[in-house]
Amino acid sequence: MRDPIGAAIVGAGAISTVHAESLAKLNGVHLKLIVDIDPVRAAQAAEKYHCEAASDFQTLLNRQDIQVVHLCTPHHLHAGMAIDLLRSGKHVLTEKPLAHHLSAAEALLREASQSSAQLGITFQNRYNASSRAIREMIDKGTLGRLLGLKGIVTWSREPSYYTSSPWRGSWATEGGGVLINQAIHTLDLLQWFGGEVASIEGSTSTDALGDTIEVEDTAHAHIRFSNGARGLFYATNAYVSNSPVELELVFEQGVLRQRNDCLHLIQHGSETLLCEPPATLDEQGLITGKSYWGISHQLLIEDFYDHVRSGTRFPVHAGEGIKTMRLIAGLYASSQAQAARMSSRPT
Ligand SMILES: NC(=O)c1ccc[n+]([C@@H]2O[C@H](COP(=O)([O-])OP(=O)(O)OC[C@H]3O[C@@H](n4cnc5c(N)ncnc54)[C@H](O)[C@@H]3O)[C@@H](O)[C@H]2O)c1
């Protein structure tokens, strides 16, 4: 039997538990180390998941018994840490986004494309059963040509969400607001389904959280795809609850609606349920991870390790992660241009 793959998690905050619990369910993987700059957090997490703790990221680079590292740190640390890890020969599964800024993401993409180690990004919603079904129908042309699609994210983030982790809400450390943190998954699905983006126009604003954050809490966009399809996108953190993300795709021969990982087909005046969320409850009947994060972290992590073992390229690689970074940068640029146009309008 082969030795188990040694794994580490860097950053023992909110999302790290989803990674640790997913790893605990995987055969042939041994979580050996949890690193957090806060030694108390690192020690508490290590005790819970029966592994070692460390507070210095650098110690991880020389650990020969660790082959895969999960990056669950604030956005501004992703690119630098991932580059150091790739250079020390370790495979990296980073939480989204690739980086806090497009230039840092481009630097990571260059490093990843030269490395023999893998870099994966956690766009777990691509692993939802309904997302897979949509992708398959697009590939097979089941409903004819895709004419247009829209994605709507209306979530709630209270000031305490930002004050509890001060890297959030700042340009320097989060690199953006609702776009780069919450709605990035929906932007990723829109481009995964819609294909190459020709242009993105829209605007961003801070409608409700201006006393707490410097980044945007709301954004909307109009997207033109190279194949002629058009997309609409709206996202906000200023709602009163975390509503299910809604996606709609209009094809020549029908409409697909995805909500909460349920997929409906509307065709010839009637609606058919094509797919429901799979049973993703653990042995106690508990959902692994918050439902609005998506239920597919476990599937993505499992697939990452399968690709590490087989030496084949993980499909959600840096070249995929860069696409949302470019969309987000394009939307900020469009928003600034629109604001400049509006300010030159006569009053
Ligand atoms: N895929 C998803 O659905 C999803 C959901 C939530 C969060 N995330 C992502 O996960 C990442 C972490 O988010 P979070 O909400 O868990 O943040 P968090 O603030 O709860 O946790 C971040 C942790 O990183 C630690 N840290 C900071 N600097 C460090 C350093 N130099 N070395 C080691 N540890 C350090 C902090 O002490 C903290 O414990 C972000 O990239 C976020 O976008 C993804």
The ligand as an ORCA input file, in Angstrom:
! r2SCAN-3c Opt
* xyz 0 1
  N     -14.785     28.732     -0.916
  C     -15.629     29.323     -0.089
  O     -16.846     29.173     -0.221
  C     -15.095     30.195      1.012
  C     -15.898     30.541      2.108
  C     -15.340     31.345      3.111
  C     -14.037     31.797      3.005
  N     -13.301     31.459      1.905
  C     -11.928     31.956      1.726
  O     -11.097     31.383      2.723
  C     -10.046     32.289      3.049
  C     -10.054     32.542      4.550
  O     -11.303     33.112      4.895
  P     -11.875     32.956      6.383
  O     -13.251     33.483      6.319
  O     -11.632     31.577      6.894
  O     -10.935     33.998      7.162
  P     -10.624     34.079      8.719
  O     -10.256     35.477      9.017
  O     -11.738     33.451      9.489
  O      -9.347     33.135      8.863
  C      -8.089     33.481      8.356
  C      -7.034     32.858      9.260
  O      -5.738     33.086      8.684
  C      -4.845     33.358      9.764
  N      -3.650     34.049      9.273
  C      -3.510     35.372      8.975
  N      -2.237     35.627      8.596
  C      -1.578     34.440      8.615
  C      -0.237     34.066      8.346
  N       0.683     34.968      7.922
  N       0.116     32.760      8.519
  C      -0.802     31.856      8.942
  N      -2.082     32.165      9.247
  C      -2.475     33.437      9.075
  C      -5.678     34.191     10.719
  O      -5.109     34.224     12.028
  C      -7.017     33.468     10.659
  O      -7.110     32.446     11.629
  C     -10.289     33.531      2.199
  O      -9.545     33.418      1.025
  C     -11.767     33.460      1.887
  O     -12.128     34.137      0.693
  C     -13.799     30.654      0.933
*
